[in-house]
Amino acid sequence: MGANIAAPNATAVSLVERLVRDHALNSYPAGITTAQHATHIQGQVTIPQNIRELAGLKPYDEVEFEYRNKQIVVKPIKRTNTPAEEAIALLRGSATSKLDLSADDWLEMTRGER
């Protein structure tokens, strides 16, 4: 009395193969995690959620791309300051006056005496 199991049809096998190929996640003993994804028409690639979590990437974090030994390496850029803080630092001191006025003198000149 053997079980009568039908062989999977080609469509089901092809669907499973595509799912495995498109979302294959393999953990290697060395701690390397890989994922396969297709590039979008403009060359964009989505970093899978589990890899973003492993790398500590949050929305709007920046990454660096490096081409080394025929491989593309993506590394998170860890900044000590936020982009807004960096912009403020670039602007700091750019609005200095050559009139050599104190802040109080400047306020009195622009607002009038109080």
Sequence and secondary structure as in RCSB ss.txt:
>XXXX:A:sequence
MGANIAAPNATAVSLVERLVRDHALNSYPAGITTAQHATHIQGQVTIPQNIRELAGLKPYDEVEFEYRNKQIVVK
PIKRTNTPAEEAIALLRGSATSKLDLSADDWLEMTRGER
>XXXX:A:secstr
         HHHHHHHHHHHHHT EEE TTS EEE     TTS     HHHHHHHT  TT  EEEEEETTEEEEE
E   SS HHHHHHHHHTTTT  TT   HHHHHHHHH   
